[in-house]
Amino acid sequence: MNKVNIDPNTYVYPNPVTLVGVEVEGRANFMALGWISRVNSKPPLIGIGVNRTHYTAKGIQEIKTFSINYPNAEMVEVADYCGIVSGTKVDKASLFEVFYGFLKNAPMISESTLCMECKLIETVQLPTNYFFIGEIIASYTEDKYLTDGQLDIKKMNPLLLTMPDNNYWTVGEHAGKAWIIGKKLKGNGS
Amino acid sequence: MNKVNIDPNTYVYPNPVTLVGVEVEGRANFMALGWISRVNSKPPLIGIGVNRTHYTAKGIQEIKTFSINYPNAEMVEVADYCGIVSGTKVDKASLFEVFYGFLKNAPMISESTLCMECKLIETVQLPTNYFFIGEIIASYTEDKYLTDGQLDIKKMNPLLLTMPDNNYWTVGEHAGKAWIIGKKLKGNGS
């Protein structure tokens, strides 16, 4: 074993790339976000880690809804731009065709492959960030991203992000069926 | 716009694939986990969503430490196996060379490309899951996974997971530099 210690400020490999939609001061705004995870099975809850200083954090606390929107790899420039400029200075909603769903105040991006509108359930207060937990009220996609009625990641062609080297990546080759490929090891004394 | 509604029980595209290490009833155990996100910048906090019924949830609550271990794509069978069988029935620690770090009770996997040992900071109680938030105390890798001192995802070759279609994927092509490629859009009226 040749383990070396690296900076404990280590990231998830890789982060998915999403755009969080929120209304702030009466305007739709979108922020690039990689800190996201499902956190509960039933009901479907999803959590996002947002820096306390971000304009998006202010909007979510006020309106108590947000959306998650997946850019595809062709949208890499506009997705990155949404992570570079603040909604306090730039009208990022003008970059997209914006639509609304059941919640009426969670702006979503028509060009995205998958959009989820979420209702804020809980805010976890952490030293530099908020972790906002929302219930997924509805999810929107298009038929062209589905195979046999399920989202097909190769058709979605989403972006991945690695930090702190700050690179975007696409999804590569199929590597096996989950909850199946491991069955080969059953019977090896277990 | 041709949006269609799908089941709101929608997932993150894609989830990273990790193995969570914990001591339960005096033994090291490892569970496959895809619900994971960084949640705070300073200090470095990471959160994991674990079903309340899992053996791992019991261990984390008792010992108040856990580890995150990244399998590479060659470990797909053993990683999947750790998600199929429960530590209540199978000694999964015997599948790996296990090592310990500063915390002394967060078992880590020597074969992993990246291991983080974490100290439990907060437990968010949700209807079907716990969301455990831990501080990353130390991170371990090997020189062969680094480029210019930083983790190189192409050398790590981690696994990705999509649900509910339940497929594993590898990381594909480089798609741009984050916080740089979007600068091309600056000046377009913004």
Interface residues (C-beta under 8 A of the other chain):
Chain A: M1 N2 K3 V4 N5 I6 D7 P8 N9 T10 Y11 V12 Y13 P14 N15 P16 W35 I36 S37 R38 V39 N40 S41 K42 P43 P44 L45 I46 G47 I48 G49 N51 Y70 A73 V76 E77 V78 A79 D80 Y81 C82 G83 I84 V85 K89 V90 D91 L95 E97 F99 S110 L114 C115 M116 E122 V124 L126 P127 T128 N129 F131 I133 I136 I137 A138 S139 Y140 T141 E142 D143 L146 T147 G149 Q150 L151 D152 I153 M156 P158 L159 L160 L161 T162 M163 P164 D165 N166 N167 Y168 W169 T170 V171 G172 E173 H174 A175 G176 K177 A178 W179 I180 I181 G182 K183 K184 L185 K186 S190
Chain B: M1 N2 K3 V4 N5 I6 D7 P8 N9 T10 Y11 V12 Y13 P14 N15 P16 W35 I36 S37 R38 V39 N40 S41 K42 P43 P44 L45 I46 G47 I48 G49 N51 Y70 A73 V76 E77 V78 A79 D80 Y81 C82 G83 I84 V85 V90 D91 L95 E97 F99 S110 L114 C115 M116 E122 V124 L126 P127 T128 N129 F131 I133 I136 I137 A138 S139 Y140 T141 E142 D143 L146 G149 Q150 L151 D152 I153 M156 P158 L159 L160 L161 T162 M163 P164 D165 N166 N167 Y168 W169 T170 V171 G172 E173 H174 A175 G176 K177 A178 W179 I180 I181 G182 K183 K184 L185 K186 S190
